[in-house]
Amino acid sequence: MELLCVRLMRNQRSCLPAYLSRSFQTSLCRQRQPTTRRTLPATELYSTNTCRNLLHPETTDSVCQLQLRPSLSQRLLFSSENVRTVLFPVGTPRPGPAVHCVPVIWLSKHGQNFFHTSAPHRALPAPLIWLVLKPLQKIVAIILGRSIRKWWLALPPNKQQLVRQEVWRRRWQLVAGGMVAMVIMACFFLTHLDESPITGRTRLLVFSRENYMELAAVTGDGYMEEFAELLVPEKDPRHQVVERVVQHLAQRNNDIPEVSSVPWSVHVVDSPTVNAFVLPNGKVFMFTGMLEAVADVHQLTFILGHEMAHAVMGHSAEQASMSHVVDFLSLILLTAIWAVCPRDSLAVLGQWIQTKLIQFMFDRPYSRKLEAEADQVGLQLAAKACADVRAGPVFWQQMEISDQLRGEPTVPEWLSTHPSHKNRVTQLDRLVPQYLELRESCSCPALPATDPRAVFAQSVKVLLDATRDLEGEAGKRLEPLALSQTPTSDHRRAPHLGGLATALLASSATASHTAQATALTLDTATPL
């Protein structure tokens, strides 16, 4: 049995810490002698962050240095010369100055705990700090540019001429300084290049994946609080089908380290919003509006694969890194705008133009590029999960028709952060043959010969023919009335078209509900 021995290091002045008046340095020695020992007083040993477990005085095997921190009421006891030995085993000689020191722990006597640990303070994630400092950087640039302009206008003409001459005289030094700054920036970019996990694309990554994992934990807690009253119970069939699809995707793609290393968790939000997203730490948020928008489990697998691809590829960190670099470079231009423009109103206009140019030339095109890549990787994840990848283009065709029937305005692609539905369908149609071969190589069951894209195209054709027939019948009914009514009677056709759109929406919703009910009744043993 190991015995703990503590000896006051009274003669070792060099080992005593600076707070000698408040505490005493002691040492822990280990003796492996099966001898009789005295009963220890009521004592508790607690470790620091190095020794995390509760240590028992007679059975501990940790290698720690023991420190004694008496309270104010006990200092008289431990400051007197009556204290020589705190604990020694019976029949064991006292150790000399050369005592083996072992891990730091704290001793509290008489059952009192004198060492209180506090919760560790976690540093804020770097992306969160950047989000907070981002507006402050612009304010500093505006103040700096405006100050330069006021300083220049306050100079008399002769001093302005002297400044121009001085700048011209030192032009080569300024050029050299600019070139040095460009070299430093180039070195920064080259040292922060990274390779995308699945596609192998070279990208700039200022913020690491670990930084965004910390931010995702904070963001996930915020979403859980926001959707606390809207979360669907885990026993709900909608939650169960999403859970099964996510776990199936993760299981079939566990050969990808970024997939197997993430603990995937599902949260279904009862909201009509047609949306779904996945945080970098594996938290999946699916809205019931999206479940109603998909037609079958294959489309659901594709959508979840798309969202999981964003998390696996680290698109949030990549987009934030690019935005960080662009914003940093734009600060130079912003300072110049406020320094050169003669009035604040013109400077505000120039700043607005600069912001729009950055959005349309960098931010939104890059966002569309990441969305297209997520479509491709999501199709790959769905193919390895034995889903019918032909259902991916059909989903975006459904979304396009749904937007048209609902009368939502069509936004040009160059103004949007996402590719248009038509371009997505074109890209996915081009990728479907490649991933059908991948699906076949993964020992998946054979797909039916009927292509869902052809079925959807035929269904749309039938609906359009039915629409034309209804419009023709409505026109014939309204024609006799048009002769006896004012010209405003031509607008009476609108209610029929609106009713037709409502009927088409109702029929598509019915088909979606039927397909969803079929998906919810899938057997867990049945592959996707």
N, C-alpha and C positions, 0 to 999 in steps of 0.2 A: 504494500500500500504506500502510495506517495504521501509524504508529509510536507507541509508548508512550514518554513522557518523564516522568521522575520527578525532581522537584527538592525538595531539603530546604528546608522553609520555616523557615530559621534565624532570619531577621529578623522574622518575623511572630509575635510573642509572643501576640497576641490570638487567634490561630487554634489555639494549642496546647491540648490537653486537660489535664485535671487530673493524669493519670498520665504526666507528662513524663519522670519518672525511669525509666519502663519502656518507653515506646514513643515514636515520633516521628511527627508528622503530616506527610504528604507529599501531593503532588497529582499528578494524571494529566492530562497535556495531550495533545492529538492533533495531529499534524502530517501533512498530506497532501502530502508531497514525495517523489517517486520517486528518493531518493538512496541511496547505499550506507550500510549500517548495520552496526554491530558485532554480533558474535555474543553473544547473551545468555547469562549464566551459567545453570546448572541451576536453574531457578526454576519454581514452580507457583503459579498464581493460582486461588484458590477463592473463590466468592462467598458472601454471606450469603443469607438467605431472599429478598432482593430479586432477586439474580442467581443463579439456581439452577443454571445450566449451568457446566461446566468451561470456564474462560476461558484462551485461549492468549495469551501476552504479545504476539505480533507480529500477530495477526490479529483480536483482539477489537475489537468496535465498540460495546461497552457504554459507557454514560455513567456512570462510577462515580468515587468519590473513593477513592484508593488509600491504604491505611494500612499501615505497616510495624510488625510486632510481632516484634522480635528475641528470641531465647531468651537465657537467662542467659549462655551461653557466647559469645554474639555481641554482648553489650552494649558490651564494650570497643571492638569494631570500629566500632559505630555511634555511640558516645558521644564518640569522639575528633573533633578538628577536621579530621582527614584526610578525613572524609566530606563531600563537597561535592555531587557529582553521582552519582546511582545509575545513570542511563542517559540518554544524549542521542544523538540521531542525528548522524552525522558531518556536519560542515559546517553545522549548524544552531545559531544563537545561543541561548544559554540564556534561558529565559523569565524575565520579570520577576515582580514580586510579584503582578500581576494574572493569575492562572492559572485557566483554566476547570476547575472541579471537577466530577468525574464520579462513578457508583454505588460504594458502599463494597465493597471487596474486600480480601483479606488476602494479603500477599506472604510467602512463606517461601523463604529462600535456601539454597543448597547442597543442594537436594533434600529438605529437611526440612519437615514440615508442622507449623506452630505453632498452627494454628487447628483445633480439633476441634469439630464440631457434634454436638449431642445430639438425640435424638428429641423432637419437640415434645410437650408435655404437654397432652392434651386435657382440657378441663373436663368434669366429670360432667354428663350430661344432667339438665335440671331435673326431669323426672318421677322419675328415679332418686333424686335428692336428696330429693324429697318423700316417696318411699316409705320412705327411711331415717329421715327426721324425723317421719313420721306417728306411730309409737308413742311417740317422745319427747315430742311435743306433749301426748299424753294423760297421760303421767307428770307433766309439768309442771303440767297442769291439776289433777290429783289432789292433788299436793303443795300447790299454791296453795290449793285449797279446804279441804284438811285443816288447813293452817296458819291460815287465817281462822277456822275453827271453833274451834281450840284457843285462838287469841288472844281470841276472843269469850268463851269459857267461863272463861278466866283472869281476865277483868275483874270487879271487884266490881260489885254491883248498881247503885250510884250512878253509876259511870262508864258502865255500859251505858245507863243512862237519859240521861246527857249525850250519848252518841253518838247515841241515837235523836233527841234534840232537835236536835242539830247537823245530822243528815241531813234532818229535817223543815224546818229553817230554810233549808237550801240545796237544797230539792227542785226549785225552778225551774231552778237552775243545773245540777242533775243531769239534768233533763229536756232542757234545751238541749244538754247534752253528748251525750245519747243521740240526739237528733235530728241533730246534726252527724255522729255516727258513721254513722247511717242514710243520710244524704246522701252521705257518702264511699263507703259500700258501693254505693249506687245508681249513683254515677258510675263505680265500678269495674266493675259489671256492664254498664253501657251501653257502656263503652269496650272491653269484651271480647266483644261480640256478633259472631257470624260467621254467614255464610250457607252452608248445606250445598251441596256442589258440584253435585249432580244434582237433588235434590228442592227446593232453594231454601228449606229450612226454616231459620228463625232459631234459633240455639243459642248457648250460652255456651261459650267456648273460652279457658281460662286458659293452657293449654299449647299451643304452636304445633305445626304439623305437622313443622317442622324439628327441634324438640326430640324428638319421638317417632321421627323417623328415626334420630337418634343412639341413642336407647334401643333401637330395633329392631335396629340393628347389633350392639349388645352382646348382646341377647337371642338373636339369630340365631346368633351364635357359640356361645352356651351350648347351644342346641338341637343344633347340629351336633356338639358334643362329646358330648352326651348320647346322640344317636342314631347315633353314628359306626359302631357295629358292626351296626346294624339297617338301614342305608340300602340300598335296592335298587339294583343297578347300572344305569347309564344305558341299557345295551343290553337290559335286561329289558323284555318287552312291556308290563308294567304301568306302568313308568316312561314308556315311549314314548307310551302312550295318554294319560296325564295331561299329559305335555309338549305333545302335539299339541292337546289341548283347551284348555289354558291359553294357548298361543300363538294359537290360533284366536280365543279370546275377546278377547285383547288386540288382535289385528289388526282384528277387526270393530268394536271400540269405541275405535279410536285417535282418534276425534274428541273424546273426553273427555280434557282435559289431564291429569287425575289418573291416567288409564290409560296414556297414551302416554309419560309422563315417568318411569314406573317400570320398572326392568329386572326382569322377572319370571323367577324361577328355580324349578325344581321339585325337590322331594326326597320320595321315596316311602319310608316307614318300614314295615318288615316287622313288623307288630304286629296282633293281632286287635282292637284298640280301634277302635270305630266312631267315627272322628273325623277332622277335617281343619281346618286353620286357615292363615291367611295373615298374615304380618307386614306392618307398614306399608311396609317397604322392598321388598316384592315377593317375599319368600321364601315359597313354597308348600310346606306339609308335608301330605302325604296318607298316611293309614294304610291298609294293605292291608285291614283290617277294613271300612273304608268302601267300598273297591272291591268287596268281596263283598256289601255291603248294597244297592248300586245294581243295578237290573235292566238298564239299557241306557245307551248313551252320552248320551242326552238327559237322564236323571236325573243323570249325572255332570256334565254341563255346567251344570245348574241348581245343583248343590251347589257346584261351583267358582265359579260366578257369585255365589252367596250369600257365600262366604268372601272373594272378591275385592272384593265390595261393602263389606265391613267395612273393608278397607284403603283403598279409594278414598274412602270417606266420612269416614275419620278417626275411626271410632267409638271406638277405644281412647283417643285424646286427648280426645274429647268426654266419655266416661264418667269418665275420670280427673279432668277439670276439674270436673264436677259433684260428684264424690265429694270433691274437695279443698274446694270451697266448703261443702258440707254438713258435712264434718268440722270445718272452721274455725268454723262457727256452733255446732256441737254442743259445742265446747270451752267455750263460755260456759255452756251448760246443765250440762255435766259439772262445771265448777268450782262452780256453784251447788248441785248435788246433794251434793257432798262438803262444802260449807260449811254446808248447812242440816241434813242428816241428823245426828241426835245420836250415832249409832254407826257404826263402819266397816262392820259387816255390812249395815245398812240402806243405806249408801252404795253398797256393792257390788251389792246387789239393784237399787237405782235405776239404776246404771250399766248393768246387764244389760238392764233394761227399755228404757232409752234406746237401746241398741245394736239391740235387736230392732225397736223402732219405726222407727228409721232404715232398717233393712234392708227391712222390709215396706212402708214408706210412700214411700221414695225410691229406694233402690238397685235393688231387684228390679223394680219397675214400670218404671223407666227402662231397665234392661237388656232387658226384654221389648219395650219400644218400639223400641229399636235393632235387636233381632232381627227384628221385624216389618218395619222399614224395609229391612233387609238382604234379606229375602225379596222385597220389592217390587223393589228395585234389581237383585238377582240375577236375577229373572225378566226384567227389561228387558235386562240384558246377554246373557242366554241367547237372548232373542227376536232381538236384533240379530245373534247368532251363528248364526241359522237353526236353532236347536234347537226341538224340539216342546215348547212351554211347558206343554202339557197333562200332561206327565210330572211336573211339579213337585208338584201335589197327590197324585199317585199315590205318590210316594216317601214322603210323610209318612203316608199310609194304610198303606203297608207297614211303616213303623217302629212305628205304633200296634199293628198285629196282631202284629208280632214281639215287642214288649214284653209283650203279653198272653199269648202262647204260652210265653214264657220265665218267666212268673210274676213279673215285676218289679212292685213296688208302684207304684200310680198316685199321683203327687204332685199335689195341687191346684195350679192355675196360680198362685194368689197366693203360694204358697210357693216357686215356681221362678223361675229367672232367664231361662227361655225360655217362649214361649207353648206351650200344650198342642198336641198333634198335631191334635186336632179343630179348634181355632181356626185353626191354620195352614192346614189344608185349606180351611176356609171362606173365609179371606182370599184364598188363591191362586185358588180357584174364581171369586171375584168379579173378580179381576184378569186372568184368562186371556183373556176376549174383547178387552180393551183391547190386550194384548200380542200377540195373534194378528194384529190389524190392524197393529201396529208391525212384526211379522215379515214380513207381506205387503208392506209398503212398503219393505222392505230388499232387494227382489229375491231373495227366498229361494225355493227350489223348493216346490211345493205339498205339503201334508201329506196322508197317507192319510185317507180318509173315516172310518175306524174310530177312534173316540175311545179312547185308552188308559184313561181313567177308566171308561168303560162296560165295557171288557174286564176291568179289575180287579174292578169290582163284580160282574160275572157270575162270575168265577173264585171270588170269596169266597162267593157264593151256592152254587156247586157244592160247595165245600169244607164249608160248613155243612150242606148236605143230606147229604153223605157222612158227616159227623160224627153227625148224628141217626140215620142208618141203622145205623152201627156201634154207637152207644149202645143202640139198640133190640135188635140182635142179642145184644149182650153182656148186656143185662138178661134176655132170654129164656133164655140159657144159665145165668145165675146164679140164676134163680128157683127151679128144683128144689132147688138146693143151699141156698138160703136157708131152706127149711122144715126141713132137718135140721141146720143150723148154728146157732151162737149168734148173738145180735143183732150181734156184731162182724163177722159176715160181710157186713154191708151196706157195709163199707169196702173190700170187694174190688173194687169198681168203679173205684177210683182208679188201679190199675195200667193198666187199659184206657184211661182218659183220658190218663194220662201217655204211654202208647205212641202214642196218636193224636196228641198234641201233638208228640211226637218225629217221627212220620211227616210231619206237616204242615211242621215245620221242615226236615226233610230234603228234602221236595219243593220248598219255597220256595228252599232253598239250591241245589238242582239247577237250578232255573229261573234263579236269579241267576248261577250259574257259566256256564250256557249263554249267557245274554245278555252276560255279560262277555267270553266268548270271541268272541262275534260282534263286540263293540265293539273288541276288540283286533285283529281282522282287517280293520278298516276301511281302505280305501285313503286315502292322504293327500290325494288330489285330490277325494274325495267330501265335499261339504258336510255339516255336521251336520244 
